């Protein structure tokens, strides 16, 4: 052996993959482009402005917390930008820009950076930021007068203030859009809710790239459909309204905040589906998907422990039988 050769010693596992964090984040960003483009088509400058506020806030928050925590920023991995885009898509086009900014600040600064950093956070950051703003609504209503003069005039909003299909469904309205129109494109609700079809197209890209598994979205949608049918509601209409599609394929499948075992994914998804139905038909339906996913995020460590196979060579402790 040549004396110039060097041997590299490292412990197992010896796994290599071409996929990196930045490339995976970019893939998710790409997968969100169809529904983002549809939101811009329907809501024009309102969607552009909301998305811009979230992205700029995400970048500034990442830089601020990196400086405060004495570490190098990680903007290159796209995680902050992706979180900002997710937050924007969870809001209606006419949402006050300061609520979007606060939600993004909480998502990136608190849920992502302070709760362990990328790869260690317990809760989905974008959903955490969105729900935090809902819980802070009384305070935001108090301070909204301070920011209102800074709100830009982006034109008339008459076409943007119609009731969402979910609200129509809950009120028993007879003016519900057809299922076909709702599935292809209907301008109401959050930016991510305008077209379930385009959400599915983006999800198909993630499946193709191998970033998500079928178990979680299938168990969520299947559970919601079965329970909705049992309760006497149109199951297909139910999964096409609200944020179920974006939640099932993009939020609940988050690699860090979802189980890593096959059985765990099915349990996790089914539990989210049950909670969505409980929120939708028993409690306030608003943001039921977000609350359901966040609740189950807290149980992911337990699900992982209960569904993980025993280690090789592990001997179960004997239990005395009297």
C-alpha positions in Angstrom: 0.0 0.0 0.0 1.3 3.4 -0.9 2.3 5.5 2.1 0.4 8.5 0.5 -3.0 6.8 0.7 -5.2 7.6 3.6 -8.0 5.5 5.0 -11.1 7.2 6.4 -12.7 5.6 9.4 -16.2 6.4 10.5 -19.0 4.7 12.4 -22.1 3.3 10.9 -24.5 3.8 9.3 -22.8 4.3 6.0 -25.7 5.7 4.0 -25.4 8.1 1.1 -28.0 9.9 -0.9 -27.9 12.6 -3.5 -30.8 14.4 -1.7 -29.7 17.3 0.5 -31.7 19.6 2.8 -31.5 22.5 0.3 -32.5 20.4 -2.7 -35.4 18.9 -0.7 -36.6 22.3 0.4 -36.4 23.6 -3.2 -38.5 20.6 -4.4 -41.2 21.5 -1.9 -41.0 25.1 -3.0 -41.4 24.0 -6.6 -44.3 21.7 -5.6 -46.1 24.8 -4.2 -45.8 26.8 -7.3 -49.0 25.6 -9.1 -51.3 26.5 -6.2 -49.3 29.7 -5.6 -49.7 30.7 -9.3 -53.5 30.0 -9.1 -53.7 32.2 -5.9 -52.0 35.0 -7.8 -54.2 34.5 -10.8 -57.4 34.8 -8.6 -56.3 37.4 -6.1 -53.7 39.4 -8.1 -51.8 42.0 -6.1 -53.4 40.9 -2.8 -51.7 37.5 -3.2 -48.4 38.9 -4.4 -48.3 41.4 -1.5 -49.2 38.7 1.2 -46.5 36.3 -0.2 -43.9 39.1 -0.4 -44.6 40.2 3.3 -44.2 36.6 4.5 -41.0 35.9 2.5 -39.3 39.2 3.5 -40.3 38.7 7.2 -39.0 35.1 7.0 -35.6 36.2 5.7 -35.2 39.1 8.2 -36.3 36.9 11.1 -33.8 34.2 10.2 -31.0 36.8 10.1 -32.1 38.3 13.4 -32.3 35.1 15.3 -29.0 33.8 13.8 -27.3 37.0 15.0 -28.9 36.8 18.5 -28.0 33.1 18.9 -24.5 33.6 17.6 -24.6 31.2 14.7 -24.4 31.4 11.0 -27.6 31.9 9.2 -29.0 29.1 7.1 -30.8 31.0 4.3 -29.0 28.9 1.8 -31.0 25.8 2.8 -34.3 27.5 1.8 -36.0 26.4 5.0 -36.9 30.0 6.1 -38.2 30.9 2.7 -40.3 27.8 2.5 -41.7 28.5 6.0 -42.6 32.0 4.8 -44.4 30.7 1.7 -46.3 28.2 3.7 -47.4 30.9 6.2 -48.6 33.1 3.3 -50.6 30.3 1.7 -52.4 29.7 5.0 -53.9 33.2 5.1 -56.7 34.7 3.0 -55.6 37.2 0.3 -57.1 40.1 2.3 -55.5 39.3 5.6 -53.9 42.3 7.3 -50.3 42.3 6.4 -49.1 42.7 10.0 -50.9 39.5 11.0 -49.0 37.7 8.2 -45.7 39.3 9.4 -46.3 38.3 13.0 -47.3 34.7 12.1 -44.1 34.4 10.0 -41.9 35.9 12.8 -43.4 33.4 15.2 -43.0 30.5 12.7 -39.4 31.1 11.8 -38.1 32.7 15.0 -39.9 30.8 17.7 -41.2 27.5 16.2 -38.2 26.9 14.1 -35.1 28.5 15.7 -35.9 28.6 19.4 -37.6 25.2 19.4 -34.5 23.3 18.4 -33.6 24.6 15.0 -34.1 23.0 11.6 -34.6 19.3 12.0 -35.4 19.4 15.7 -38.6 21.3 16.0 -41.6 19.5 17.5 -44.3 21.5 15.8 -44.8 22.4 12.2 -43.5 26.0 12.2 -45.9 27.5 9.6 -49.0 26.0 11.3 -47.6 27.1 14.7 -47.4 30.7 13.5 -50.8 30.6 11.9 -52.5 29.3 15.1 -50.5 31.6 17.3 -52.0 34.6 15.4 -55.5 33.1 16.0 -54.9 32.9 19.7 -53.5 36.4 19.7 -56.5 37.8 17.9 -57.8 40.0 20.8 -54.4 41.6 21.1 -54.0 42.0 17.3 -57.4 43.7 17.2 -56.2 46.2 19.8 -53.0 47.1 17.9 -54.4 46.9 14.4 -55.2 50.6 14.5 -51.5 51.3 14.7 -50.8 49.5 11.5 -53.9 50.3 9.5 -52.6 53.6 8.1 -49.7 51.6 6.6 -52.0 49.2 4.7 -51.6 49.7 0.9 -54.6 50.3 -1.3 -54.5 47.4 -3.8 -57.9 48.0 -5.3 -61.5 46.8 -4.7 -62.0 43.7 -2.6 -65.7 42.9 -3.4 -64.8 39.8 -5.3 -62.5 38.6 -2.5 -64.9 38.7 0.4 -67.3 36.0 -0.5 -67.9 33.3 2.0 -65.6 30.2 1.8 -67.1 26.9 0.7 -66.5 25.5 4.2 -68.5 28.4 5.7 -71.3 27.9 3.2 -71.3 24.2 4.0 -71.6 24.8 7.7 -74.4 27.3 7.3 -76.4 25.1 4.9 -76.2 27.6 2.1 -77.8 26.6 -1.2 -75.3 28.6 -3.2 -72.5 26.1 -2.9 -70.2 26.0 -5.9 -70.2 22.8 -7.9 -67.8 20.1 -6.9 -66.0 20.4 -10.3 -65.5 24.1 -9.9 -64.4 23.8 -6.3 -61.9 21.1 -7.3 -60.4 23.0 -10.2 -60.4 26.5 -8.9 -62.6 28.6 -6.7 -61.4 32.0 -5.3 -62.4 31.9 -1.6 -60.7 31.1 1.6 -56.9 30.9 2.1 -54.5 31.2 -0.8 -53.8 27.4 -0.6 -57.5 26.5 -0.8 -58.1 27.9 -4.3 -57.5 24.7 -6.2 -57.3 21.2 -4.7 -56.3 20.0 -8.2 -53.2 22.1 -8.2 -52.3 21.0 -4.7 -52.5 17.4 -5.9 -50.3 18.2 -8.9 -47.7 19.6 -6.5 -48.0 16.6 -4.3 -47.5 14.3 -7.3 -44.2 16.0 -7.8 -43.2 15.3 -4.2 -44.2 11.7 -4.6 -42.1 11.5 -7.8 -39.1 13.0 -6.0 -39.6 10.6 -3.1 -40.0 13.2 -0.4 -43.4 12.1 1.0 -45.1 8.8 1.8 -48.6 7.8 0.8 -49.6 6.6 4.3 -50.2 9.9 6.1 -52.3 11.7 3.3 -54.2 8.5 2.5 -55.1 7.9 6.2 -56.1 11.5 6.7 -58.3 11.7 3.6 -59.7 8.2 4.1 -60.7 8.9 7.7 -62.3 12.2 6.9 -64.3 10.7 4.0 -65.5 7.6 6.0 -66.5 9.6 9.0 -68.2 12.4 6.9 -70.2 9.8 5.1 -71.3 8.2 8.4 -72.4 11.6 9.6 -74.4 12.1 6.4 -72.2 14.6 4.5 -70.7 14.4 1.0 -67.2 13.0 1.7 -65.6 14.2 -1.5 -66.9 17.8 -0.9 -65.6 17.6 2.6 -62.0 16.9 1.6 -62.1 19.6 -1.1 -63.0 22.3 1.3 -60.9 24.1 3.9 -57.3 23.3 4.2 -57.5 19.5 4.2 -55.6 19.0 0.9 -52.7 21.2 1.7 -52.6 19.9 5.3 -52.7 16.2 4.3 -50.0 16.4 1.5 -47.7 19.2 2.6 -48.1 19.9 6.4 -48.8 16.6 8.0 -46.0 14.9 5.9 -43.3 17.2 7.2 -40.3 15.0 7.8 -39.4 16.3 11.2 -42.9 16.6 12.8 -44.4 13.3 11.6 -43.6 9.7 12.6 -40.9 7.7 10.8 -42.5 4.3 11.0 -45.0 2.9 8.6 -47.5 2.0 11.3 -46.9 5.3 13.0 -47.7 7.2 9.9 -51.0 5.5 9.5 -51.9 6.1 13.2 -50.8 9.7 13.0 -52.9 10.3 9.8 -56.0 8.6 11.1 -55.9 10.5 14.3 -55.6 13.8 12.4 -58.6 12.8 10.3 -60.6 12.1 13.4 -59.7 15.4 14.9 -60.5 17.3 11.7 -64.0 15.8 11.8 -64.4 16.6 15.5 -63.4 20.2 14.8 -65.5 20.5 11.7 -68.7 19.1 13.0 -68.5 19.4 16.8 -66.4 22.6 17.3 -65.5 25.7 15.4 -64.5 24.6 11.9 -62.1 27.5 11.4 -58.5 26.2 11.2 -59.5 22.8 12.4 -56.9 21.2 10.1 -54.1 23.3 11.6 -55.1 22.6 15.2 -55.5 18.8 14.4 -52.0 18.5 12.9 -50.4 20.5 15.7 -52.1 18.4 18.4 -50.8 15.2 16.8 -47.3 16.7 16.3 -47.1 16.6 20.1 -47.7 12.8 20.1 -45.2 12.0 17.4 -42.4 11.0 19.9 -44.8 8.6 21.7 -46.0 7.2 18.4 -42.4 6.6 17.3 -41.6 4.8 20.6 -44.7 2.6 20.4 -44.3 1.6 16.7 -40.5 1.2 16.4 -39.3 -2.4 16.0 -37.0 -3.7 18.8 -33.3 -3.3 18.3 -31.4 -6.3 16.9 -30.3 -8.5 19.8 -32.6 -6.7 22.3 -34.1 -9.1 24.8 -37.4 -8.2 26.4 -37.5 -8.0 30.1 -39.1 -11.1 31.5 -42.4 -10.6 33.4 -43.0 -12.8 36.4 -46.3 -14.7 36.3 -47.8 -15.8 39.6 
